[in-house]
Structure formats: structure tokens, C-alpha cells
Amino acid sequence: MATISLNPTLYTKAQNYAKENGMSVEEWVAMLIKKFVPAKKKRYRMKRIEELSPELQAIIGFAKPSIPNDEDINGDKARMEYLTEKYTI
């Protein structure tokens, strides 16, 4: 068990607050630490396609978009070409 030093006035306030809420100062401090100190999150790394199972590679390959034109980042040009082709008689 570790010890934390507090200003006596702060400790009294913490003690009163904890007592009013039906807990000890230790429980209250532990609750605050759990609430405000984030747990260390596990970092995930996106796998390269080559690292995936053949089944997933097949699914991704099926849904893989065509290589976008560098000048048409938002796809506006491709959209207009599609609409022109579709609705031109």
C-alpha cells in the first residue's frame, strides 16, 4: 500500500465528501483515479493484405476499388462520366 500526502484542509474536504457519499477516502480516490486516468489501450496495427487469410484476400479483392485518378480525388469526374454514359441516348 502506498501513501499520499495531502494538505490537511484538502484531506478534511475529501474525508467529508467521501463520508457523505458512503465511502472511505481510499475508495473515493480510487474511484477518481479510475475515472480520470485512462487505462492503457492496446494499440492495433492494420495488417497488409498479404498477411490476411486467403478468404479475406478474396473478399477484399472483390471489393477493391479501381485505382483513382490523381486529378479526381473526390471522384467527381468519374461520377460525371458514369452519369453521362448512363443517361446519354
N, C-alpha and C positions, 0 to 999 in steps of 0.2 A: 504494500500500500504506500502511496506517495502522499506527501503533504503539500498543501498550497497555502501560502501566506497571503492574507488579505488585511486591508485596513480595518480596524475594529468597527468603524461605523458601517462599512460595506458588509462586513460579516453579520452584523446585527440585522441589517436590512435583509440580507439573504436568508438569515435564520427565521425572521418574522414571515417573509414571503413563503418559505418552504412550509412553515408550521401552518399558515393559513390555508395552504393547499394540500395538507395532509401528507407531507413527505419530509424527509430529512434533507439537510443541506447537501449531503453527499449525493442523494438521489436527484436533487434539483440540478446540481452542477453536471452530473452525468447526463441528465436529460438535455441540458443546454448544449453540451458538447456533441451529443448525438444529432441534435437538431441543426446546429450551425457549423460543425466541422464535417465537411463531406467525406464519405468513405472513398478510399482509393478505388477508382473504377478500372476495370480490366480494359486494356486497350486492344482493339481488334484491328487486324490488318486485312485489307481486301486481297483475296487470292487472285493470282493471274489465271487466265483461262486454262493454261496448261496444267495448273495444279488441281483443277476440278475433275470430278468423275466424268467418264465418257458420256453418261446420260445427261448431266448438266451442260456439258460442252455442246451436245446436240441441240438442247433446248435453246441455249444462248445463240448458237449458230443460226438457228431457225429465225430467231427474233432480232438478230443483229441488223442494225440499220445500215444503209449504204453509206459509203464514205461521203461526208458532206463537202460541198464546195466551199473553199475558204472564203469566198466572197459572199456566200449566202449562209451566214452563221445562224440566223433565226429561221431559215427555211422559207422565207417569203418568196423567193424566186422559184423554188421547187413547187410551192403551193400554187402559185400563179400558173406555172407551166402545166400542172396537173389539171387545174380548173379549165384552162384554155383548151387542153386536149379533150377533156370530158364533155364540155358543153359546146364545142365548135362542131358544126354540122359538116 
